[in-house]
Amino acid sequence: MGRIFVGQKLRIFGAQLDGLPQPTPPLELPPSAMLKLYANGTRRARWDAKLGAQRQLAFSVNIPSIVLSGGVIPAIDVIVVRTYRCLFMEKDADGRTVAVRNEHGEEIASAKHQEYVATMLAKKQQQVQAEVMREFEQEERELERMPKQRLLRQGIVYHVQKRALVAAPLVTTQRQRAVSNECVRSMCRD
């Protein structure tokens, strides 16, 4: 890389027009307008290169000629010499690496984790069901202890059958009242 001089042909990529507040025709540019070139996007062209816009927009740049703060890099040619398999790292809560696995090992660990989550979920579901059943049985025992007349005064008819509790409010229509009276009679016989 060297200096730019008059008469030299350049390949330019990513240049910006600076100092213009709005678009302006090229022949009416103010003296404050400048073309901003970047070191990574400017290279010497061959002496016989055609001037003007090119079909290939970007050109390749070799890695040693790249400048750290030299702007956008047009293109880099690379040759892949070796590829590595994807590795998975498992970390604990403190951020320390616990295990490093390949894809097969990660699939096995993922299956084990899903199985663990499923068993924990099933245990939690059983605990919740057991707690609900305990509460249900406790309410059932409390209702069995209450006198039937008091239940009728509260406006609720309870019927216990095969460990299932069905609660239905007393209704006011004549047809439903007859059904509810039949239920009360059957409860009083029991």
MODELLER restraints for C-alpha pairs under 7 A, 6 or more apart:
rsr = mdl.restraints
at = mdl.atoms
rsr.add(forms.Gaussian(group=physical.xy_distance, feature=features.Distance(at['CA:9:A'], at['CA:44:A']), mean=6.13, stdev=0.5))
rsr.add(forms.Gaussian(group=physical.xy_distance, feature=features.Distance(at['CA:9:A'], at['CA:45:A']), mean=5.29, stdev=0.5))
rsr.add(forms.Gaussian(group=physical.xy_distance, feature=features.Distance(at['CA:9:A'], at['CA:47:A']), mean=6.83, stdev=0.5))
rsr.add(forms.Gaussian(group=physical.xy_distance, feature=features.Distance(at['CA:10:A'], at['CA:42:A']), mean=6.72, stdev=0.5))
rsr.add(forms.Gaussian(group=physical.xy_distance, feature=features.Distance(at['CA:10:A'], at['CA:43:A']), mean=5.71, stdev=0.5))
rsr.add(forms.Gaussian(group=physical.xy_distance, feature=features.Distance(at['CA:10:A'], at['CA:44:A']), mean=4.54, stdev=0.5))
rsr.add(forms.Gaussian(group=physical.xy_distance, feature=features.Distance(at['CA:10:A'], at['CA:45:A']), mean=4.83, stdev=0.5))
rsr.add(forms.Gaussian(group=physical.xy_distance, feature=features.Distance(at['CA:11:A'], at['CA:42:A']), mean=5.70, stdev=0.5))
rsr.add(forms.Gaussian(group=physical.xy_distance, feature=features.Distance(at['CA:11:A'], at['CA:43:A']), mean=5.14, stdev=0.5))
rsr.add(forms.Gaussian(group=physical.xy_distance, feature=features.Distance(at['CA:11:A'], at['CA:44:A']), mean=5.88, stdev=0.5))
rsr.add(forms.Gaussian(group=physical.xy_distance, feature=features.Distance(at['CA:11:A'], at['CA:45:A']), mean=5.37, stdev=0.5))
rsr.add(forms.Gaussian(group=physical.xy_distance, feature=features.Distance(at['CA:12:A'], at['CA:41:A']), mean=5.65, stdev=0.5))
rsr.add(forms.Gaussian(group=physical.xy_distance, feature=features.Distance(at['CA:12:A'], at['CA:42:A']), mean=4.65, stdev=0.5))
rsr.add(forms.Gaussian(group=physical.xy_distance, feature=features.Distance(at['CA:12:A'], at['CA:43:A']), mean=6.65, stdev=0.5))
rsr.add(forms.Gaussian(group=physical.xy_distance, feature=features.Distance(at['CA:13:A'], at['CA:41:A']), mean=4.64, stdev=0.5))
rsr.add(forms.Gaussian(group=physical.xy_distance, feature=features.Distance(at['CA:13:A'], at['CA:42:A']), mean=6.35, stdev=0.5))
rsr.add(forms.Gaussian(group=physical.xy_distance, feature=features.Distance(at['CA:13:A'], at['CA:58:A']), mean=6.59, stdev=0.5))
rsr.add(forms.Gaussian(group=physical.xy_distance, feature=features.Distance(at['CA:13:A'], at['CA:74:A']), mean=6.46, stdev=0.5))
rsr.add(forms.Gaussian(group=physical.xy_distance, feature=features.Distance(at['CA:14:A'], at['CA:41:A']), mean=6.18, stdev=0.5))
rsr.add(forms.Gaussian(group=physical.xy_distance, feature=features.Distance(at['CA:14:A'], at['CA:72:A']), mean=6.80, stdev=0.5))
rsr.add(forms.Gaussian(group=physical.xy_distance, feature=features.Distance(at['CA:15:A'], at['CA:35:A']), mean=6.74, stdev=0.5))
rsr.add(forms.Gaussian(group=physical.xy_distance, feature=features.Distance(at['CA:15:A'], at['CA:36:A']), mean=5.58, stdev=0.5))
rsr.add(forms.Gaussian(group=physical.xy_distance, feature=features.Distance(at['CA:15:A'], at['CA:37:A']), mean=4.95, stdev=0.5))
rsr.add(forms.Gaussian(group=physical.xy_distance, feature=features.Distance(at['CA:15:A'], at['CA:38:A']), mean=6.71, stdev=0.5))
rsr.add(forms.Gaussian(group=physical.xy_distance, feature=features.Distance(at['CA:16:A'], at['CA:35:A']), mean=5.78, stdev=0.5))
rsr.add(forms.Gaussian(group=physical.xy_distance, feature=features.Distance(at['CA:16:A'], at['CA:36:A']), mean=5.03, stdev=0.5))
rsr.add(forms.Gaussian(group=physical.xy_distance, feature=features.Distance(at['CA:16:A'], at['CA:37:A']), mean=6.89, stdev=0.5))
rsr.add(forms.Gaussian(group=physical.xy_distance, feature=features.Distance(at['CA:17:A'], at['CA:33:A']), mean=6.96, stdev=0.5))
rsr.add(forms.Gaussian(group=physical.xy_distance, feature=features.Distance(at['CA:17:A'], at['CA:34:A']), mean=5.85, stdev=0.5))
rsr.add(forms.Gaussian(group=physical.xy_distance, feature=features.Distance(at['CA:17:A'], at['CA:35:A']), mean=4.66, stdev=0.5))
rsr.add(forms.Gaussian(group=physical.xy_distance, feature=features.Distance(at['CA:17:A'], at['CA:36:A']), mean=6.03, stdev=0.5))
rsr.add(forms.Gaussian(group=physical.xy_distance, feature=features.Distance(at['CA:18:A'], at['CA:33:A']), mean=5.68, stdev=0.5))
rsr.add(forms.Gaussian(group=physical.xy_distance, feature=features.Distance(at['CA:18:A'], at['CA:34:A']), mean=5.11, stdev=0.5))
rsr.add(forms.Gaussian(group=physical.xy_distance, feature=features.Distance(at['CA:18:A'], at['CA:35:A']), mean=6.02, stdev=0.5))
rsr.add(forms.Gaussian(group=physical.xy_distance, feature=features.Distance(at['CA:18:A'], at['CA:36:A']), mean=6.38, stdev=0.5))
rsr.add(forms.Gaussian(group=physical.xy_distance, feature=features.Distance(at['CA:19:A'], at['CA:32:A']), mean=5.78, stdev=0.5))
rsr.add(forms.Gaussian(group=physical.xy_distance, feature=features.Distance(at['CA:19:A'], at['CA:33:A']), mean=4.62, stdev=0.5))
rsr.add(forms.Gaussian(group=physical.xy_distance, feature=features.Distance(at['CA:19:A'], at['CA:34:A']), mean=6.33, stdev=0.5))
rsr.add(forms.Gaussian(group=physical.xy_distance, feature=features.Distance(at['CA:20:A'], at['CA:33:A']), mean=6.03, stdev=0.5))
rsr.add(forms.Gaussian(group=physical.xy_distance, feature=features.Distance(at['CA:38:A'], at['CA:70:A']), mean=5.57, stdev=0.5))
rsr.add(forms.Gaussian(group=physical.xy_distance, feature=features.Distance(at['CA:38:A'], at['CA:71:A']), mean=5.36, stdev=0.5))
rsr.add(forms.Gaussian(group=physical.xy_distance, feature=features.Distance(at['CA:39:A'], at['CA:67:A']), mean=6.84, stdev=0.5))
rsr.add(forms.Gaussian(group=physical.xy_distance, feature=features.Distance(at['CA:39:A'], at['CA:70:A']), mean=4.76, stdev=0.5))
rsr.add(forms.Gaussian(group=physical.xy_distance, feature=features.Distance(at['CA:39:A'], at['CA:71:A']), mean=6.67, stdev=0.5))
rsr.add(forms.Gaussian(group=physical.xy_distance, feature=features.Distance(at['CA:40:A'], at['CA:66:A']), mean=5.82, stdev=0.5))
rsr.add(forms.Gaussian(group=physical.xy_distance, feature=features.Distance(at['CA:40:A'], at['CA:67:A']), mean=6.26, stdev=0.5))
rsr.add(forms.Gaussian(group=physical.xy_distance, feature=features.Distance(at['CA:40:A'], at['CA:70:A']), mean=5.12, stdev=0.5))
rsr.add(forms.Gaussian(group=physical.xy_distance, feature=features.Distance(at['CA:40:A'], at['CA:71:A']), mean=5.85, stdev=0.5))
rsr.add(forms.Gaussian(group=physical.xy_distance, feature=features.Distance(at['CA:40:A'], at['CA:72:A']), mean=6.27, stdev=0.5))
rsr.add(forms.Gaussian(group=physical.xy_distance, feature=features.Distance(at['CA:40:A'], at['CA:73:A']), mean=5.35, stdev=0.5))
rsr.add(forms.Gaussian(group=physical.xy_distance, feature=features.Distance(at['CA:41:A'], at['CA:72:A']), mean=6.43, stdev=0.5))
rsr.add(forms.Gaussian(group=physical.xy_distance, feature=features.Distance(at['CA:41:A'], at['CA:73:A']), mean=5.95, stdev=0.5))
rsr.add(forms.Gaussian(group=physical.xy_distance, feature=features.Distance(at['CA:41:A'], at['CA:74:A']), mean=6.04, stdev=0.5))
rsr.add(forms.Gaussian(group=physical.xy_distance, feature=features.Distance(at['CA:58:A'], at['CA:74:A']), mean=5.16, stdev=0.5))
rsr.add(forms.Gaussian(group=physical.xy_distance, feature=features.Distance(at['CA:58:A'], at['CA:75:A']), mean=6.19, stdev=0.5))
rsr.add(forms.Gaussian(group=physical.xy_distance, feature=features.Distance(at['CA:59:A'], at['CA:74:A']), mean=5.94, stdev=0.5))
rsr.add(forms.Gaussian(group=physical.xy_distance, feature=features.Distance(at['CA:59:A'], at['CA:75:A']), mean=5.84, stdev=0.5))
rsr.add(forms.Gaussian(group=physical.xy_distance, feature=features.Distance(at['CA:60:A'], at['CA:74:A']), mean=6.55, stdev=0.5))
rsr.add(forms.Gaussian(group=physical.xy_distance, feature=features.Distance(at['CA:60:A'], at['CA:75:A']), mean=4.62, stdev=0.5))
rsr.add(forms.Gaussian(group=physical.xy_distance, feature=features.Distance(at['CA:60:A'], at['CA:76:A']), mean=5.07, stdev=0.5))
rsr.add(forms.Gaussian(group=physical.xy_distance, feature=features.Distance(at['CA:60:A'], at['CA:77:A']), mean=6.15, stdev=0.5))
rsr.add(forms.Gaussian(group=physical.xy_distance, feature=features.Distance(at['CA:61:A'], at['CA:75:A']), mean=6.00, stdev=0.5))
rsr.add(forms.Gaussian(group=physical.xy_distance, feature=features.Distance(at['CA:61:A'], at['CA:76:A']), mean=5.30, stdev=0.5))
rsr.add(forms.Gaussian(group=physical.xy_distance, feature=features.Distance(at['CA:62:A'], at['CA:76:A']), mean=6.34, stdev=0.5))
rsr.add(forms.Gaussian(group=physical.xy_distance, feature=features.Distance(at['CA:86:A'], at['CA:102:A']), mean=6.37, stdev=0.5))
rsr.add(forms.Gaussian(group=physical.xy_distance, feature=features.Distance(at['CA:86:A'], at['CA:103:A']), mean=6.74, stdev=0.5))
rsr.add(forms.Gaussian(group=physical.xy_distance, feature=features.Distance(at['CA:87:A'], at['CA:100:A']), mean=6.62, stdev=0.5))
rsr.add(forms.Gaussian(group=physical.xy_distance, feature=features.Distance(at['CA:87:A'], at['CA:101:A']), mean=5.63, stdev=0.5))
rsr.add(forms.Gaussian(group=physical.xy_distance, feature=features.Distance(at['CA:87:A'], at['CA:102:A']), mean=4.78, stdev=0.5))
rsr.add(forms.Gaussian(group=physical.xy_distance, feature=features.Distance(at['CA:87:A'], at['CA:103:A']), mean=6.75, stdev=0.5))
rsr.add(forms.Gaussian(group=physical.xy_distance, feature=features.Distance(at['CA:88:A'], at['CA:100:A']), mean=5.55, stdev=0.5))
rsr.add(forms.Gaussian(group=physical.xy_distance, feature=features.Distance(at['CA:88:A'], at['CA:101:A']), mean=5.10, stdev=0.5))
rsr.add(forms.Gaussian(group=physical.xy_distance, feature=features.Distance(at['CA:88:A'], at['CA:102:A']), mean=6.13, stdev=0.5))
rsr.add(forms.Gaussian(group=physical.xy_distance, feature=features.Distance(at['CA:88:A'], at['CA:106:A']), mean=6.80, stdev=0.5))
rsr.add(forms.Gaussian(group=physical.xy_distance, feature=features.Distance(at['CA:89:A'], at['CA:97:A']), mean=6.64, stdev=0.5))
rsr.add(forms.Gaussian(group=physical.xy_distance, feature=features.Distance(at['CA:89:A'], at['CA:99:A']), mean=5.76, stdev=0.5))
rsr.add(forms.Gaussian(group=physical.xy_distance, feature=features.Distance(at['CA:89:A'], at['CA:100:A']), mean=4.49, stdev=0.5))
rsr.add(forms.Gaussian(group=physical.xy_distance, feature=features.Distance(at['CA:89:A'], at['CA:101:A']), mean=6.48, stdev=0.5))
rsr.add(forms.Gaussian(group=physical.xy_distance, feature=features.Distance(at['CA:90:A'], at['CA:97:A']), mean=5.87, stdev=0.5))
rsr.add(forms.Gaussian(group=physical.xy_distance, feature=features.Distance(at['CA:90:A'], at['CA:98:A']), mean=5.47, stdev=0.5))
rsr.add(forms.Gaussian(group=physical.xy_distance, feature=features.Distance(at['CA:90:A'], at['CA:99:A']), mean=5.11, stdev=0.5))
rsr.add(forms.Gaussian(group=physical.xy_distance, feature=features.Distance(at['CA:90:A'], at['CA:100:A']), mean=6.36, stdev=0.5))
rsr.add(forms.Gaussian(group=physical.xy_distance, feature=features.Distance(at['CA:91:A'], at['CA:97:A']), mean=4.36, stdev=0.5))
rsr.add(forms.Gaussian(group=physical.xy_distance, feature=features.Distance(at['CA:91:A'], at['CA:98:A']), mean=5.15, stdev=0.5))
rsr.add(forms.Gaussian(group=physical.xy_distance, feature=features.Distance(at['CA:92:A'], at['CA:98:A']), mean=6.31, stdev=0.5))
rsr.add(forms.Gaussian(group=physical.xy_distance, feature=features.Distance(at['CA:151:A'], at['CA:157:A']), mean=6.56, stdev=0.5))
rsr.add(forms.Gaussian(group=physical.xy_distance, feature=features.Distance(at['CA:155:A'], at['CA:169:A']), mean=6.06, stdev=0.5))
rsr.add(forms.Gaussian(group=physical.xy_distance, feature=features.Distance(at['CA:155:A'], at['CA:170:A']), mean=5.62, stdev=0.5))
rsr.add(forms.Gaussian(group=physical.xy_distance, feature=features.Distance(at['CA:156:A'], at['CA:167:A']), mean=6.80, stdev=0.5))
rsr.add(forms.Gaussian(group=physical.xy_distance, feature=features.Distance(at['CA:156:A'], at['CA:168:A']), mean=6.11, stdev=0.5))
rsr.add(forms.Gaussian(group=physical.xy_distance, feature=features.Distance(at['CA:156:A'], at['CA:169:A']), mean=4.74, stdev=0.5))
rsr.add(forms.Gaussian(group=physical.xy_distance, feature=features.Distance(at['CA:156:A'], at['CA:170:A']), mean=5.86, stdev=0.5))
rsr.add(forms.Gaussian(group=physical.xy_distance, feature=features.Distance(at['CA:157:A'], at['CA:167:A']), mean=6.19, stdev=0.5))
rsr.add(forms.Gaussian(group=physical.xy_distance, feature=features.Distance(at['CA:157:A'], at['CA:168:A']), mean=5.90, stdev=0.5))
rsr.add(forms.Gaussian(group=physical.xy_distance, feature=features.Distance(at['CA:157:A'], at['CA:169:A']), mean=6.45, stdev=0.5))
rsr.add(forms.Gaussian(group=physical.xy_distance, feature=features.Distance(at['CA:157:A'], at['CA:170:A']), mean=6.80, stdev=0.5))
rsr.add(forms.Gaussian(group=physical.xy_distance, feature=features.Distance(at['CA:158:A'], at['CA:166:A']), mean=6.21, stdev=0.5))
rsr.add(forms.Gaussian(group=physical.xy_distance, feature=features.Distance(at['CA:158:A'], at['CA:167:A']), mean=5.18, stdev=0.5))
rsr.add(forms.Gaussian(group=physical.xy_distance, feature=features.Distance(at['CA:159:A'], at['CA:165:A']), mean=6.31, stdev=0.5))
rsr.add(forms.Gaussian(group=physical.xy_distance, feature=features.Distance(at['CA:159:A'], at['CA:166:A']), mean=5.88, stdev=0.5))
rsr.add(forms.Gaussian(group=physical.xy_distance, feature=features.Distance(at['CA:160:A'], at['CA:166:A']), mean=6.89, stdev=0.5))
rsr.add(forms.Gaussian(group=physical.xy_distance, feature=features.Distance(at['CA:170:A'], at['CA:180:A']), mean=6.69, stdev=0.5))
rsr.add(forms.Gaussian(group=physical.xy_distance, feature=features.Distance(at['CA:171:A'], at['CA:177:A']), mean=5.91, stdev=0.5))
